[in-house]
Amino acid sequence: MLCTAAPDALSAQPTADSLRFAGVGYLGDAATVDSLFPLATTLERLADEGGQSLSSRLLIALRRAGVPVTVGLADRTGPALALAFDEEYRSVEAVQGMGFKIITTLSAQLLTIDFRDGFATVISALPSIVEYVDVQEARPGPSYTQRVADAILPAFMSDDTTGQFALLARAFAALPTPGSAICRVQLGEVSFDSVTTRLASPRFGTDTTRLRAALAREATRTWVTAARQPLLPSRSSQVQGQMQARFANGDIYRLRVPEPDYVLAIDNLAARRHVAAQNAALRIDAVGLQFEARVTVPGSPAPLVRGVYRQVTLDTIPQLRTDTDTWAGLVNSLAGLTARLAVASRSNDRRWFDAVDVTRSSFPSLPAWIKKCAP
């Protein structure tokens, strides 16, 4: 991860509860940043040319959200924050009568890093995802990245409350104080069936590795914000126990990701989409989603908590529209069910569990675990 510092003009004296700000950077070796992150590096360049860096915009957003953050890593003790871009990719789908549907995805993680006892330990990660959807007659060429960067830069530089950094900062501010969680929890591997792969194929084709990472990011982002439970970086990200970091003064650090006390797994994810009703003008599709959620202790064969959850949502589509974004229906269903599970666990909602848990086996164990681990 290559990080840059915020301007000194924004510096403030640290307080006992403040977070050091390490800037905006990348998960990946510095030599490969330009090739792996052409969009993110273009965004940084455009922001700098406009007179205000992405780091400074993020710092402003964090402070406006009430996060006690200060610049300066000279005194490397206690927690620090860094936004690290971790992946970007583009899917191109030929659409009959429209040309090409182009979707560009840029993902990052807001990392909380604890500098203590000579180690730099990542203690939580909050994912952030930006997507740009475009339709044009021809396939994208070499200049297309610049076009996307021009289009999405205002979302990063905006002072509006709906700006990308403002939304991320408010989500972080709503979480418990970094390091206050009693248990270290990590989202484990996400598994899914062949129908789910097919529904996601317009976005990912047969690339199940990228699909698995996308599902894990969505599940992590939703669970963290809805359950208010900090999670370690997912194993499906580029963080595999350690990662390289270079901060403001050029020092190189090996950031370590500690072993979790518990692993939250989403397994056997199955999505289905069928026509529920239709007439000459509209079609109503039923989108069903089911997954198994388990809480396990690393090294223990028996799950601490297990439940199978299912929900069906309806999607109304004009009959004249020949294409259906089945990935959007899938990921929205995953986010919706994960959020409801997290909120029901946090609020000890037995009626929800009775209605949705197919196995009738996870209440009250899951709410009790949340209460124990999420302050």
C-alpha positions in Angstrom: 0.0 0.0 0.0 1.5 3.4 -1.1 0.1 6.2 1.1 0.4 10.0 0.7 -0.1 12.6 3.4 -2.6 15.3 3.7 -1.4 18.9 3.5 0.3 20.4 6.5 -2.2 23.3 6.4 -4.9 20.9 7.7 -2.8 19.7 10.6 -4.1 19.8 14.2 -2.6 18.9 17.6 -3.3 15.3 18.5 -5.5 14.5 21.5 -5.7 11.3 23.5 -8.6 9.9 21.4 -7.4 11.2 18.0 -6.6 9.0 15.0 -3.5 9.7 12.9 -4.3 10.2 9.2 -2.1 8.3 6.8 -3.7 9.5 3.6 -4.9 7.7 0.5 -3.0 4.9 -1.1 -3.1 1.4 -2.6 -3.0 -2.2 -1.7 -0.3 -3.5 -3.9 3.4 -3.2 -4.7 4.4 0.4 -5.7 5.8 -0.9 -9.0 2.4 -2.2 -10.1 0.2 0.6 -9.0 -0.1 2.4 -12.4 -1.0 -0.9 -14.2 -3.4 -2.2 -11.6 -5.1 1.2 -10.7 -5.2 3.4 -13.8 -8.5 5.0 -12.8 -7.5 5.6 -9.2 -4.2 7.1 -10.2 -5.9 9.3 -12.7 -8.4 10.5 -10.1 -5.4 11.4 -7.8 -3.7 13.3 -10.6 -6.9 15.3 -11.5 -7.5 16.2 -7.9 -3.9 17.4 -7.5 -4.2 19.5 -10.7 -7.4 21.0 -9.3 -5.5 22.2 -6.2 -6.8 19.8 -3.6 -5.8 16.2 -3.1 -8.0 13.2 -2.5 -6.3 12.9 0.9 -7.3 16.4 2.0 -10.9 15.9 0.8 -11.1 12.7 2.8 -9.6 14.4 5.9 -12.2 17.2 5.6 -15.0 14.7 5.3 -13.8 12.7 8.4 -13.6 15.9 10.5 -17.0 17.1 9.4 -18.4 13.7 10.4 -17.0 14.2 13.9 -14.1 11.7 13.6 -11.2 12.8 15.9 -8.5 12.7 13.2 -5.2 14.5 12.9 -2.4 14.5 10.4 1.2 13.6 11.1 2.7 10.1 11.6 5.9 11.3 13.3 4.7 9.9 16.6 3.6 6.4 15.5 1.7 5.2 18.6 -2.0 4.3 18.7 -4.5 4.1 15.9 -4.2 5.6 12.4 -6.5 5.7 9.4 -5.7 5.1 5.7 -7.9 4.7 2.7 -6.4 2.0 0.4 -7.7 1.3 -3.1 -7.7 -2.5 -3.4 -9.2 -3.3 -6.8 -10.6 -1.8 -10.0 -12.0 -3.6 -13.0 -14.3 -3.0 -16.0 -17.0 -5.2 -17.6 -18.2 -4.7 -21.1 -21.5 -6.3 -22.2 -22.9 -6.1 -25.7 -26.6 -5.1 -25.5 -28.9 -5.6 -28.5 -29.9 -2.3 -30.1 -27.8 -0.2 -27.6 -24.2 -1.0 -28.4 -22.2 -1.7 -25.2 -23.0 -1.5 -21.5 -19.8 -0.6 -19.7 -19.5 -0.9 -15.9 -16.4 0.4 -14.1 -15.9 -0.6 -10.5 -13.4 0.9 -8.1 -13.2 -0.4 -4.5 -11.2 0.6 -1.5 -10.9 -0.1 2.3 -10.8 2.5 5.1 -8.2 0.8 7.3 -7.7 1.4 11.0 -4.1 0.6 11.8 -2.8 0.3 15.4 0.9 1.3 15.9 1.9 -0.4 19.1 4.8 -2.4 20.5 6.8 -2.1 17.3 4.0 -3.5 15.1 1.5 -1.9 12.6 -1.6 -4.0 13.0 -4.8 -3.6 10.9 -7.7 -3.8 13.4 -10.6 -3.0 11.1 -11.6 -2.4 7.5 -14.6 -0.6 6.1 -15.1 -1.3 2.4 -16.1 1.5 -0.1 -17.3 0.8 -3.6 -17.9 3.2 -6.6 -19.5 2.0 -9.8 -19.9 4.0 -13.1 -22.4 2.7 -15.6 -22.2 3.9 -19.2 -23.7 2.9 -22.6 -22.0 3.7 -25.9 -22.0 2.5 -29.4 -18.3 1.3 -29.5 -16.2 -0.7 -27.1 -14.1 1.5 -24.8 -10.7 2.6 -26.1 -7.4 3.8 -24.5 -8.9 7.2 -23.5 -11.9 5.7 -21.7 -10.3 5.7 -18.3 -9.9 9.5 -18.5 -13.6 9.8 -19.4 -14.6 7.8 -16.3 -12.3 9.7 -14.1 -13.7 13.1 -15.3 -17.2 11.8 -14.6 -16.7 10.4 -11.1 -14.2 12.9 -9.7 -17.0 15.3 -8.5 -18.3 12.6 -6.3 -15.0 12.5 -4.5 -14.4 16.2 -4.4 -17.9 17.2 -3.5 -18.8 19.1 -0.3 -22.3 17.6 -0.5 -23.5 15.2 2.1 -24.0 12.6 -0.6 -20.4 12.7 -1.8 -18.3 9.5 -1.7 -16.0 10.6 1.1 -18.9 12.1 3.1 -20.8 8.8 3.0 -17.8 6.8 4.0 -16.9 9.2 6.8 -20.4 9.1 8.3 -20.4 5.3 8.1 -17.1 5.2 10.0 -18.2 7.7 12.6 -21.3 5.6 13.4 -19.1 2.6 14.3 -17.7 1.9 17.8 -14.4 3.5 18.7 -11.6 1.6 16.8 -10.1 -1.0 19.0 -13.0 -1.1 21.4 -14.4 -4.3 20.1 -14.0 -7.2 22.5 -13.6 -9.8 19.7 -11.7 -9.8 16.5 -14.0 -11.0 13.7 -13.4 -11.7 10.1 -15.7 -12.5 7.2 -14.6 -15.9 5.9 -14.9 -17.4 2.4 -18.2 -16.8 0.6 -19.4 -19.8 -1.4 -22.3 -19.9 -4.0 -24.0 -22.2 -6.4 -23.8 -22.4 -10.2 -27.1 -20.5 -10.7 -25.7 -17.5 -8.7 -22.6 -17.6 -11.0 -24.9 -17.5 -14.1 -26.9 -14.6 -12.7 -23.7 -12.7 -12.2 -22.2 -13.7 -15.5 -23.1 -10.4 -17.3 -20.7 -8.7 -14.9 -18.1 -11.3 -14.2 -18.4 -13.9 -16.9 -16.9 -17.2 -15.5 -14.5 -15.3 -13.2 -15.7 -16.8 -9.9 -12.7 -15.4 -8.0 -13.7 -11.8 -8.8 -17.4 -12.7 -8.1 -16.4 -14.1 -4.7 -14.5 -11.0 -3.8 -17.4 -8.7 -4.9 -19.9 -10.7 -2.8 -17.5 -10.6 0.2 -17.1 -6.8 -0.1 -20.8 -6.2 -0.2 -21.5 -8.6 2.7 -18.7 -7.0 4.7 -19.7 -3.4 4.0 -23.4 -4.2 4.9 -22.6 -6.2 8.0 -20.2 -3.6 9.4 -22.7 -0.7 9.0 -25.9 -2.6 10.0 -24.5 -4.6 12.9 -22.1 -1.9 14.0 -19.4 -4.6 14.3 -15.9 -3.8 13.1 -14.4 -6.6 10.9 -10.8 -7.4 10.0 -10.0 -7.2 6.3 -11.5 -10.1 4.4 -9.2 -12.9 3.4 -10.7 -12.6 -0.1 -9.0 -9.2 -0.5 -5.4 -8.7 -1.4 -4.6 -8.6 2.3 -3.2 -12.1 3.2 -1.8 -11.8 6.7 0.6 -9.0 5.8 0.7 -6.1 3.3 3.3 -3.4 2.5 2.7 0.2 3.3 4.7 3.3 2.6 3.6 6.4 4.4 4.2 10.2 4.1 7.9 10.2 4.7 8.6 7.2 2.6 9.1 4.7 5.4 8.1 1.1 4.5 6.0 -0.8 6.9 4.7 -4.4 6.9 1.1 -4.2 8.1 0.0 -7.4 9.8 -3.6 -8.7 9.9 -4.1 -10.6 13.2 -5.8 -13.9 13.4 -9.5 -13.6 14.2 -11.2 -14.8 17.4 -14.2 -15.7 15.3 -15.0 -16.2 11.6 -18.3 -15.1 10.2 -19.0 -17.2 7.1 -21.6 -16.8 4.4 -21.9 -20.2 2.7 -24.1 -22.0 0.1 -25.5 -18.7 -1.3 -28.2 -19.6 -3.8 -30.0 -17.1 -5.9 -33.1 -17.7 -8.1 -35.0 -15.5 -10.5 -38.4 -16.4 -12.0 -41.3 -14.7 -13.7 -44.0 -14.2 -11.1 -46.5 -12.4 -13.2 -46.7 -10.4 -16.5 -48.9 -8.5 -18.9 -48.4 -6.8 -22.2 -46.5 -3.9 -20.6 -44.8 -5.2 -17.5 -43.1 -8.3 -16.1 -42.7 -9.0 -12.4 -39.7 -11.2 -11.5 -39.4 -12.9 -8.1 -35.8 -12.8 -6.9 -35.1 -15.3 -4.2 -31.9 -15.5 -2.1 -30.8 -18.0 0.5 -27.6 -18.4 2.4 -26.2 -20.1 5.5 -24.5 -17.8 8.0 -22.1 -19.4 10.5 -19.9 -18.2 13.3 -17.0 -20.4 14.0 -13.9 -20.4 16.2 -10.8 -21.0 14.2 -9.6 -24.5 14.7 -12.9 -25.7 16.1 -14.9 -28.1 13.9 -18.3 -27.3 15.3 -20.0 -23.9 14.5 -20.8 -21.7 17.5 -23.9 -20.3 15.6 -25.6 -21.6 12.4 -28.6 -20.4 10.6 -30.1 -20.6 7.0 -31.9 -17.4 5.9 -34.2 -16.9 3.0 -36.1 -14.0 1.4 -37.9 -13.2 -1.8 -38.2 -9.7 -3.4 -40.1 -8.6 -6.5 -38.5 -6.7 -9.4 -40.8 -5.0 -11.9 -39.4 -4.7 -15.5 -40.9 -3.1 -18.6 -41.6 -5.8 -21.2 -39.9 -3.7 -23.9 -36.6 -3.9 -22.0 -34.8 -6.8 -23.4 -31.8 -6.8 -20.9 -32.1 -7.4 -17.2 -29.3 -6.5 -14.8 -29.4 -9.7 -12.9 -26.3 -8.9 -11.0 -28.0 -5.8 -9.5 -30.9 -7.9 -8.3 -28.5 -10.4 -6.8 -26.3 -8.0 -5.0 -29.2 -5.9 -3.7 -30.8 -9.0 -2.4 -27.6 -10.0 -0.6 -27.3 -6.6 0.9 -30.9 -6.5 2.0 -30.9 -9.9 3.7 -27.5 -9.3 5.3 -28.7 -6.0 6.7 -31.9 -7.5 8.1 -29.9 -10.3 9.7 -27.5 -7.8 11.2 -30.2 -5.5 12.5 -32.3 -8.4 13.9 -29.2 -9.7 15.7 -28.3 -6.3 17.1 -31.9 -5.7 18.3 -32.6 -9.2 19.5 -35.6 -9.5 17.2 -37.0 -13.0 17.7 -40.0 -12.5 15.4 -37.7 -11.9 12.5 -35.6 -15.0 13.2 -38.8 -17.1 13.5 -40.0 -15.9 10.1 -36.7 -16.0 8.2 -34.4 -18.6 9.7 -35.2 -21.8 7.9 -33.3 -24.0 10.4 -34.8 -22.2 13.5 -31.4 -22.7 15.1 -29.7 -19.3 15.4 -31.8 -17.5 17.9 -30.8 -16.4 20.6 -27.2 -17.5 19.9 -26.5 -15.0 17.2 -27.8 -11.9 19.1 -26.0 -13.1 22.2 -22.7 -13.3 20.2 -23.2 -9.9 18.7 -23.8 -8.4 22.2 -20.7 -10.0 23.4 -18.4 -9.0 20.5 -19.8 -5.6 19.3 -19.8 -2.9 21.9 
